[in-house]
Amino acid sequence: MNLNKKNTKQIMFLISFAALMLWIVFNYKLFIDLIGFIIKLLMPLIVGIAIAFVINVPMKQIERKIFKIEKRKHKKIIRVISLILSIVLIFGIIGLIMFLVIPEFALAIVNIGDSIPKSYNFLNDFISKIDSLYPEIKGYLNNIDLKSIIDASVNQAGNIVSMLAGFLSTMISRIIIFFIGFIISIYILLDKENLSRQTKKVLNAFFPSDVTKEVIRIIKLANTTFTNFLTGQCLDASLIGFLLFIILSIIRLPYALILGVLFAITALIPYVGAFITLFVGMVLIGVTNPIGALWYMIIFFALQQFDDNITYPRIVGGSVGLPALWALIAVLIGGSIFGFIGMIISIPLASIIYSLLKDYINEKIKKKNEQ
């Protein structure tokens, strides 16, 4: 009788699952819109969890290494102090970077502004030479209907204004979401043990014990993996940015501080993000020193190869237990599907999948050998 009930439940589950899949197939647009609406609705919570995870990394170290929270009473007070110190530390680092970089960036803009007249004179001389060599170009230019071009530009001005309004609206919305997420993250961090216990109770109430244990194991694996990845990624980015700053300072190329900090920030996007620094550096240095821009490009590629083949696989790839080839493939796939965010989270997600797949294969081989 029990077997029949079990079979009935399995059949009902398969029928329900098949019906759900068919509905998704025939209503995939509605399903995608529904998922997008749910994600948009839960975005403050998702942002809050992400911020809580980042703040938790230094907070946990402060609690354990400085206050030794396991051996002390007044854990709530220690938690509050550790949280405040972690927030101050993170925003202090951001503020220090801005304090160092903004003056240098302003100086770079002034230098570029000073070099524009020289570039304009060079361009004017170039146009004069072209005009003397090809006089028919002047007649062609005189036939251009400037009035129609101006009218078209005026008509497009409304679209530009609407685009700017949409951009500002999106930015304000994201700032509000970040602020709400930040408040949520504080509540999560202050009561994370209770939230963990409540989550386990919910899992035990709705799922079998084996499923609950497996879910908890995956959550712990994800937490460890993301923590190791974040630590390793920040260490690698700081090292590479510092090396670029030192090398540019030694050979006396301008904007060493700006490019070093920018390299460290963009290096948080594994493998490909730092190429933003290449473009910015080529523009900044090339305006006043084209030969220096060439040297900068050579240094950049050499340092990028050093990072891709030596430091990154050992510091980040090793910290999450993921081979370098898997890491590169994960970044390419994550970036192509989810863009900027996908590049950042692709390696820890791939590491979790890699670890689960490795455990599953080892278990299958073990059972096969036992037969």
C-alpha positions in Angstrom: 0.0 0.0 0.0 2.8 2.4 0.9 4.6 1.5 -2.3 1.4 2.4 -4.3 1.1 5.7 -2.5 4.8 6.4 -3.2 4.3 5.6 -6.9 1.2 7.7 -7.1 3.1 10.7 -5.6 5.9 10.2 -8.1 3.5 10.0 -11.0 1.6 13.1 -9.9 4.9 15.0 -9.5 6.1 14.0 -13.0 2.7 15.0 -14.5 2.8 18.3 -12.7 6.4 18.9 -13.8 5.6 18.0 -17.4 2.6 20.3 -17.4 4.7 23.2 -16.0 7.4 22.6 -18.7 4.8 22.6 -21.4 3.3 25.8 -20.1 6.7 27.5 -20.0 7.4 26.3 -23.6 4.2 27.7 -25.0 4.3 30.9 -22.8 8.0 31.5 -22.7 7.6 35.3 -23.2 5.1 35.5 -20.3 7.4 33.3 -18.2 10.5 35.6 -18.9 8.4 38.7 -18.0 7.3 37.0 -14.8 10.8 36.1 -13.8 11.9 39.7 -14.6 9.1 41.1 -12.5 10.0 38.9 -9.6 13.7 39.8 -9.8 12.9 43.5 -10.0 10.6 43.1 -7.0 13.3 41.2 -5.0 16.2 43.4 -6.2 16.6 45.4 -2.9 16.8 42.1 -1.0 19.3 40.6 -3.5 21.4 43.8 -3.3 21.2 43.6 0.5 22.3 40.0 0.6 25.3 40.9 -1.8 26.3 43.9 0.4 26.0 41.8 3.5 28.2 39.2 2.1 30.9 41.7 1.2 30.8 43.4 4.6 30.7 40.1 6.4 34.2 39.2 5.1 36.1 41.9 7.1 33.5 41.8 9.9 34.1 38.1 10.5 37.9 38.6 10.7 37.5 41.5 13.1 35.2 39.4 15.4 37.5 36.4 15.4 41.0 38.0 15.3 40.5 41.2 17.3 37.7 40.5 19.7 37.8 36.7 19.7 34.0 36.6 19.8 33.9 32.8 20.6 35.5 33.3 24.0 33.8 36.5 25.1 30.4 37.6 26.5 28.5 40.5 25.1 28.5 39.1 21.6 25.8 41.6 20.5 27.9 44.6 21.4 30.9 43.0 19.7 28.8 42.4 16.6 27.7 46.0 16.4 31.3 47.3 16.9 32.7 44.9 14.3 30.0 45.9 11.8 30.7 49.6 12.3 34.4 49.1 11.9 33.9 47.0 8.8 31.7 49.7 7.2 34.2 52.4 8.1 37.0 50.3 6.7 35.3 49.7 3.4 34.1 53.3 2.9 37.4 54.6 4.2 39.3 52.6 1.4 36.9 54.0 -1.2 37.3 57.5 0.1 41.1 57.2 0.2 41.1 56.1 -3.4 38.9 59.0 -4.5 41.1 61.4 -2.5 44.2 60.2 -4.3 42.7 59.8 -7.8 40.3 62.8 -8.2 43.1 65.5 -8.1 45.2 63.5 -10.5 42.2 63.0 -12.8 41.5 66.8 -12.7 45.1 67.5 -13.6 44.8 65.0 -16.5 41.7 66.9 -17.8 43.6 70.2 -17.6 46.6 68.8 -19.5 44.3 67.4 -22.2 42.5 70.8 -22.4 45.9 72.5 -22.8 46.9 70.1 -25.6 43.6 70.6 -27.6 44.8 73.9 -29.2 48.0 72.3 -30.4 45.9 69.4 -31.8 43.6 71.9 -33.4 46.5 73.8 -35.1 47.8 70.5 -36.4 44.4 69.5 -37.7 44.0 73.0 -39.3 47.4 72.7 -41.1 46.4 69.2 -42.3 43.1 70.4 -43.7 44.9 73.3 -45.5 47.3 70.9 -47.1 44.4 68.7 -48.2 42.6 71.7 -49.6 45.6 72.8 -51.7 46.1 69.3 -53.0 42.4 68.5 -53.7 40.6 71.8 -54.5 37.5 70.0 -55.6 36.8 69.0 -52.0 36.0 72.7 -51.2 33.3 72.7 -53.8 31.8 69.5 -52.5 31.7 71.0 -49.0 30.0 74.2 -50.3 27.2 72.0 -51.7 26.3 70.5 -48.3 22.9 71.7 -47.0 23.8 72.9 -43.5 20.2 73.9 -42.8 18.9 70.4 -43.2 21.7 69.1 -41.0 20.9 71.6 -38.3 17.1 70.9 -38.6 17.8 67.2 -38.2 20.0 67.8 -35.2 17.3 69.9 -33.5 14.8 67.2 -34.1 17.1 64.7 -32.5 17.6 67.0 -29.5 14.3 65.9 -28.0 15.4 62.3 -28.2 18.7 63.1 -26.4 16.8 64.9 -23.7 14.5 62.0 -23.2 17.5 59.6 -23.1 19.2 61.8 -20.4 15.9 61.9 -18.4 15.7 58.1 -18.6 19.4 57.8 -17.6 18.9 60.0 -14.6 15.7 58.2 -13.6 17.6 54.8 -13.8 20.5 56.2 -11.7 18.2 57.5 -9.0 16.3 54.2 -8.9 19.6 52.3 -8.5 20.8 54.6 -5.8 17.5 54.1 -3.9 17.8 50.3 -4.4 21.4 50.4 -3.1 20.4 52.4 -0.1 17.5 50.1 0.8 19.8 47.1 0.2 22.4 48.6 2.5 19.8 48.9 5.3 18.7 45.3 4.7 22.3 44.2 4.8 22.8 45.7 8.3 19.7 43.8 9.6 21.0 40.6 8.0 24.5 40.9 9.6 23.2 41.9 13.0 21.0 38.8 13.2 22.7 36.3 10.8 22.7 33.4 13.3 19.0 33.6 13.9 18.3 33.9 10.2 20.5 30.8 9.6 18.5 28.8 12.2 15.2 29.9 10.8 16.2 28.9 7.3 17.2 25.4 8.5 13.8 25.1 10.2 11.9 26.1 7.0 14.0 23.5 5.1 13.3 20.8 7.6 9.6 21.6 7.6 9.1 21.4 3.8 11.8 19.0 2.6 13.2 15.5 3.6 16.2 15.5 5.8 18.5 14.3 3.1 17.5 17.2 0.8 17.9 19.6 3.7 21.4 18.4 4.5 22.4 18.6 0.8 21.0 22.2 0.5 22.9 23.2 3.7 26.1 21.7 2.4 25.8 23.6 -0.9 25.0 26.8 0.9 28.2 26.3 3.1 30.2 25.5 0.0 28.9 28.6 -1.7 29.7 30.8 1.3 33.3 29.4 1.6 33.8 29.7 -2.2 32.6 33.3 -2.5 34.6 34.4 0.6 37.8 32.8 -0.8 37.1 34.3 -4.3 36.5 37.8 -3.0 39.6 37.7 -0.8 41.8 36.3 -3.6 40.3 38.6 -6.2 40.9 41.8 -4.2 44.5 40.6 -3.3 45.3 39.9 -7.0 43.8 43.2 -8.2 45.7 45.2 -5.5 49.0 43.5 -6.4 48.6 44.1 -10.2 47.5 47.7 -9.7 50.5 48.3 -7.4 52.9 46.8 -9.9 51.6 48.9 -12.7 51.9 52.0 -10.5 55.5 51.1 -9.6 56.6 50.4 -13.2 55.0 53.6 -14.6 56.6 55.6 -11.8 60.1 54.1 -12.5 60.0 54.9 -16.2 58.4 58.3 -15.5 55.2 57.9 -17.5 52.4 60.3 -16.4 49.2 59.3 -14.6 50.8 56.3 -12.8 48.5 56.7 -9.8 45.3 57.0 -11.8 46.1 54.0 -14.0 47.4 51.9 -11.1 44.1 52.4 -9.2 42.0 52.0 -12.3 43.9 48.7 -13.1 43.2 47.4 -9.6 39.5 48.3 -9.9 38.9 46.9 -13.4 40.9 43.8 -12.6 38.0 42.8 -10.3 36.4 41.6 -13.6 38.5 38.5 -14.2 40.8 38.3 -17.3 39.1 40.9 -19.5 38.1 43.9 -17.2 41.6 45.4 -17.1 41.5 46.2 -20.8 39.4 49.2 -19.9 42.7 50.5 -18.3 44.5 49.9 -21.5 42.1 52.2 -23.5 42.0 54.9 -20.8 45.8 54.9 -20.4 46.4 55.0 -24.2 44.2 58.1 -24.4 45.6 59.9 -21.4 49.2 59.3 -22.2 48.9 59.5 -26.0 47.5 63.0 -26.0 50.8 64.4 -24.8 53.3 61.6 -25.4 52.5 59.1 -28.2 55.8 57.2 -27.7 55.0 56.9 -24.0 51.6 55.5 -25.0 53.4 52.8 -27.0 55.6 52.0 -24.0 52.5 51.9 -21.8 50.8 49.4 -24.1 53.9 47.1 -24.0 54.0 47.3 -20.2 50.3 46.6 -20.0 50.3 43.5 -22.1 53.4 42.2 -20.3 51.8 42.7 -16.9 48.5 41.3 -18.1 50.3 38.1 -19.3 52.0 37.9 -16.0 48.7 38.2 -14.2 46.8 35.7 -16.4 49.5 33.0 -16.3 51.1 33.4 -12.9 49.4 35.5 -10.2 45.7 35.1 -11.1 45.6 31.2 -11.4 47.6 30.9 -8.1 45.9 33.5 -6.0 42.3 33.4 -7.3 42.0 30.2 -9.2 43.7 28.3 -6.4 41.6 30.0 -3.7 38.4 28.7 -5.2 39.8 25.3 -6.2 39.1 26.0 -9.9 41.6 25.2 -12.7 42.7 28.1 -14.8 41.0 26.8 -18.0 37.7 26.5 -16.2 38.1 30.0 -14.8 38.6 31.5 -18.3 35.7 29.6 -19.8 33.5 30.6 -16.9 34.3 34.3 -17.4 33.6 34.1 -21.1 30.2 32.3 -20.7 29.2 34.5 -17.7 30.1 37.7 -19.5 28.2 36.7 -22.7 25.0 35.8 -20.8 24.9 38.2 -17.8 27.3 41.0 -18.8 29.4 42.8 -16.2 27.9 41.1 -13.2 28.2 37.7 -14.9 32.0 38.3 -15.3 32.4 38.9 -11.6 30.3 36.0 -10.2 31.1 33.5 -12.9 34.3 32.1 -11.3 32.8 31.3 -7.8 29.6 29.9 -9.4 31.8 27.7 -11.7 33.8 26.7 -8.7 30.7 25.5 -6.9 29.5 23.6 -9.9 33.0 22.1 -10.4 33.2 20.9 -6.7 29.7 19.4 -6.8 30.4 17.7 -10.2 33.7 16.4 -8.8 32.1 15.0 -5.7 29.3 13.4 -7.8 31.8 11.7 -10.2 34.0 10.4 -7.4 30.9 9.0 -5.7 29.8 7.2 -8.9 33.3 5.8 -9.4 33.3 4.6 -5.8 30.0 2.8 -6.1 31.1 1.3 -9.4 34.3 -0.1 -7.8 32.3 -1.6 -4.9 30.1 -3.6 -7.2 
